[in-house]
Amino acid sequence: MNTRLLALQTLLSVVAKGQSLDQALEASGGKVSQSDQALLHELCFGVCRWYWRLQAISTKLLKHPLKQKDLDVQLLIILGLYQLLFMRIPPHAAVNETVQLCKPINKQWARALINALLRRFQREQPMLEQELSRQPDYLYAHPPWLLKMLQQAWPDQWQMICKANNERAPMCLRVNQQKLSRQQYLHNLEKEKISVQACDFSRFGLRLKAPTSVGLLPGFASGLISVQDEAAQLAAPLLHLEKGQRVLDSCAAPGGKTCHILESEPGLTELVALDKNEQRLERIKENLQRLTLDAQVLAGDAKETDAWWDGKPFDRILIDAPCSGSGVVRRHPDIKLLRRPTDIDKLASQQLQILSALWPLLREGGLLLYATCSILPMENDGVIERFLQQEPTASSLIIEADWGIGTIYGRYLLPEVEGTDGFFYARLIKGSRQTHR
């Protein structure tokens, strides 16, 4: 199948049907050759990453807006603009290949329109970019509502955040400390001529200078390392794990933090990995098997504990709460297309429900770690504050660290170019009401 046509169909699934890019790409598996997979991913991820800039250009080029029924034509224009702006494809080839797609989508009338618009962009690019340079959606390639929220939450850092969100995410590894040290594995990579550097904040982490297939990483299959961003690697140490503890990892799929917890403290009595998506539970099992680790993997909704809890309290609970993903936009650029401002209130409500439901499962004196990959306060400090107002047995436990930005209840990591993803952590302890330091 034509790779650009498949890219168009994949993008339509995201923009018109609200499907995640990962799901849409998974559905397209096998429709193009292995050698064309890289092009497919480049086109789809690239268009989602720069969609708001590309849309601003296409709107400027069009004399009249296209009808909703011609969304495929709109996306074709955007697909062509992406190739001209960000890829090394010869311009004539990018234009011709895009125009040719009008036939299989039965929009032959659009051939002349698309050809004219793309060629006009080539001629007038400097002038068009100058005219658009004052439009925030063009300049920062973010939807206006998200840009506004970032500006309100991070008045001094929002431009840095937008820049990081528009970059490709670095590939980080977590070294399995039960099998070798980070320094030992670093030497293994250097022997293979793979450029790498130690992460700044995670003592288990390594950051590759360029993404690499896991099949080329020595010892991946035998469990020496896992792929995990540095920010996510900070969860296990924040749990203060000890031998003999019973631990719950809720919303656990795909299992990166589950496995890191087990690597960090092999002497745990039990670890329960919970997720309501049974299909994603298979990812947890695959990771556990590769790393030769053992956990009780359960299918269940964290808000409905009666359906799966055995009544035995947990010493530690990790809530990796479902969130907007505003801290990992660079890994999932379709967030810019799929999220809506109304989602944030709904997510905050869901996060509070999960926190309230799981709190009774924590023993007296136990510790709960609340984590999101969001950098929006409503999903983080806002949720913790509301929970503390309603739960007299919960107290915040201040996180003192050499990373991130501290708040009254937790600590943020903001997305950085060649740095960590955006993340939030807060720790709560069960007992008398006070702020522990």
ChimeraX attribute file (.defattr): number of C-alpha atoms within 10 A of each C-alpha:
attribute: neighborCount
match mode: 1-to-1
recipient: residues
	/A:1	10
	/A:2	14
	/A:3	18
	/A:4	21
	/A:5	19
	/A:6	18
	/A:7	25
	/A:8	23
	/A:9	19
	/A:10	24
	/A:11	28
	/A:12	17
	/A:13	17
	/A:14	23
	/A:15	19
	/A:16	12
	/A:17	11
	/A:18	15
	/A:19	17
	/A:20	20
	/A:21	24
	/A:22	15
	/A:23	12
	/A:24	20
	/A:25	21
	/A:26	11
	/A:27	11
	/A:28	16
	/A:29	11
	/A:30	10
	/A:31	13
	/A:32	15
	/A:33	12
	/A:34	10
	/A:35	8
	/A:36	15
	/A:37	17
	/A:38	11
	/A:39	15
	/A:40	22
	/A:41	16
	/A:42	16
	/A:43	25
	/A:44	25
	/A:45	22
	/A:46	20
	/A:47	26
	/A:48	25
	/A:49	26
	/A:50	22
	/A:51	25
	/A:52	23
	/A:53	24
	/A:54	24
	/A:55	20
	/A:56	19
	/A:57	21
	/A:58	20
	/A:59	14
	/A:60	16
	/A:61	17
	/A:62	13
	/A:63	8
	/A:64	8
	/A:65	12
	/A:66	13
	/A:67	9
	/A:68	10
	/A:69	8
	/A:70	13
	/A:71	14
	/A:72	20
	/A:73	23
	/A:74	20
	/A:75	22
	/A:76	23
	/A:77	25
	/A:78	27
	/A:79	24
	/A:80	26
	/A:81	27
	/A:82	21
	/A:83	21
	/A:84	21
	/A:85	14
	/A:86	13
	/A:87	14
	/A:88	9
	/A:89	12
	/A:90	10
	/A:91	18
	/A:92	12
	/A:93	13
	/A:94	19
	/A:95	24
	/A:96	15
	/A:97	15
	/A:98	24
	/A:99	23
	/A:100	16
	/A:101	20
	/A:102	20
	/A:103	12
	/A:104	10
	/A:105	13
	/A:106	9
	/A:107	13
	/A:108	14
	/A:109	10
	/A:110	19
	/A:111	17
	/A:112	11
	/A:113	14
	/A:114	24
	/A:115	17
	/A:116	15
	/A:117	19
	/A:118	26
	/A:119	16
	/A:120	13
	/A:121	20
	/A:122	16
	/A:123	11
	/A:124	11
	/A:125	15
	/A:126	10
	/A:127	11
	/A:128	16
	/A:129	15
	/A:130	9
	/A:131	12
	/A:132	16
	/A:133	13
	/A:134	10
	/A:135	12
	/A:136	16
	/A:137	21
	/A:138	20
	/A:139	15
	/A:140	20
	/A:141	24
	/A:142	24
	/A:143	20
	/A:144	15
	/A:145	15
	/A:146	16
	/A:147	19
	/A:148	14
	/A:149	16
	/A:150	21
	/A:151	15
	/A:152	13
	/A:153	15
	/A:154	17
	/A:155	11
	/A:156	11
	/A:157	12
	/A:158	18
	/A:159	15
	/A:160	14
	/A:161	24
	/A:162	21
	/A:163	15
	/A:164	24
	/A:165	28
	/A:166	20
	/A:167	16
	/A:168	18
	/A:169	23
	/A:170	20
	/A:171	19
	/A:172	26
	/A:173	24
	/A:174	24
	/A:175	27
	/A:176	21
	/A:177	15
	/A:178	13
	/A:179	13
	/A:180	12
	/A:181	14
	/A:182	20
	/A:183	12
	/A:184	11
	/A:185	19
	/A:186	18
	/A:187	13
	/A:188	15
	/A:189	16
	/A:190	11
	/A:191	11
	/A:192	11
	/A:193	9
	/A:194	17
	/A:195	13
	/A:196	18
	/A:197	12
	/A:198	17
	/A:199	20
	/A:200	15
	/A:201	16
	/A:202	18
	/A:203	17
	/A:204	21
	/A:205	27
	/A:206	26
	/A:207	24
	/A:208	19
	/A:209	14
	/A:210	12
	/A:211	13
	/A:212	11
	/A:213	6
	/A:214	13
	/A:215	9
	/A:216	11
	/A:217	17
	/A:218	16
	/A:219	14
	/A:220	17
	/A:221	13
	/A:222	11
	/A:223	19
	/A:224	21
	/A:225	26
	/A:226	23
	/A:227	16
	/A:228	19
	/A:229	23
	/A:230	25
	/A:231	26
	/A:232	23
	/A:233	22
	/A:234	20
	/A:235	21
	/A:236	20
	/A:237	14
	/A:238	17
	/A:239	19
	/A:240	11
	/A:241	21
	/A:242	15
	/A:243	10
	/A:244	13
	/A:245	17
	/A:246	19
	/A:247	27
	/A:248	25
	/A:249	22
	/A:250	23
	/A:251	23
	/A:252	27
	/A:253	24
	/A:254	19
	/A:255	24
	/A:256	20
	/A:257	22
	/A:258	29
	/A:259	24
	/A:260	25
	/A:261	22
	/A:262	22
	/A:263	18
	/A:264	17
	/A:265	18
	/A:266	16
	/A:267	13
	/A:268	16
	/A:269	12
	/A:270	17
	/A:271	22
	/A:272	20
	/A:273	27
	/A:274	25
	/A:275	23
	/A:276	17
	/A:277	15
	/A:278	14
	/A:279	12
	/A:280	15
	/A:281	21
	/A:282	15
	/A:283	16
	/A:284	23
	/A:285	20
	/A:286	13
	/A:287	18
	/A:288	20
	/A:289	13
	/A:290	15
	/A:291	21
	/A:292	11
	/A:293	16
	/A:294	16
	/A:295	16
	/A:296	11
	/A:297	22
	/A:298	18
	/A:299	17
	/A:300	20
	/A:301	17
	/A:302	23
	/A:303	17
	/A:304	13
	/A:305	16
	/A:306	12
	/A:307	11
	/A:308	13
	/A:309	15
	/A:310	9
	/A:311	9
	/A:312	10
	/A:313	17
	/A:314	23
	/A:315	21
	/A:316	24
	/A:317	27
	/A:318	26
	/A:319	21
	/A:320	22
	/A:321	24
	/A:322	17
	/A:323	22
	/A:324	24
	/A:325	21
	/A:326	26
	/A:327	27
	/A:328	22
	/A:329	26
	/A:330	27
	/A:331	18
	/A:332	20
	/A:333	27
	/A:334	26
	/A:335	22
	/A:336	24
	/A:337	18
	/A:338	17
	/A:339	17
	/A:340	13
	/A:341	13
	/A:342	9
	/A:343	13
	/A:344	16
	/A:345	12
	/A:346	13
	/A:347	18
	/A:348	22
	/A:349	15
	/A:350	18
	/A:351	25
	/A:352	20
	/A:353	16
	/A:354	21
	/A:355	19
	/A:356	17
	/A:357	15
	/A:358	21
	/A:359	20
	/A:360	14
	/A:361	20
	/A:362	21
	/A:363	17
	/A:364	16
	/A:365	15
	/A:366	19
	/A:367	28
	/A:368	28
	/A:369	21
	/A:370	22
	/A:371	24
	/A:372	25
	/A:373	28
	/A:374	26
	/A:375	27
	/A:376	26
	/A:377	19
	/A:378	17
	/A:379	27
	/A:380	28
	/A:381	19
	/A:382	14
	/A:383	21
	/A:384	26
	/A:385	15
	/A:386	12
	/A:387	18
	/A:388	16
	/A:389	9
	/A:390	10
	/A:391	13
	/A:392	13
	/A:393	17
	/A:394	25
	/A:395	22
	/A:396	23
	/A:397	21
	/A:398	18
	/A:399	18
	/A:400	11
	/A:401	11
	/A:402	9
	/A:403	14
	/A:404	18
	/A:405	12
	/A:406	18
	/A:407	14
	/A:408	14
	/A:409	21
	/A:410	24
	/A:411	23
	/A:412	25
	/A:413	21
	/A:414	27
	/A:415	26
	/A:416	20
	/A:417	19
	/A:418	15
	/A:419	20
	/A:420	25
	/A:421	27
	/A:422	27
	/A:423	25
	/A:424	28
	/A:425	26
	/A:426	24
	/A:427	24
	/A:428	25
	/A:429	24
	/A:430	21
	/A:431	15
	/A:432	12
	/A:433	14
	/A:434	13
	/A:435	14
	/A:436	12
	/A:437	8
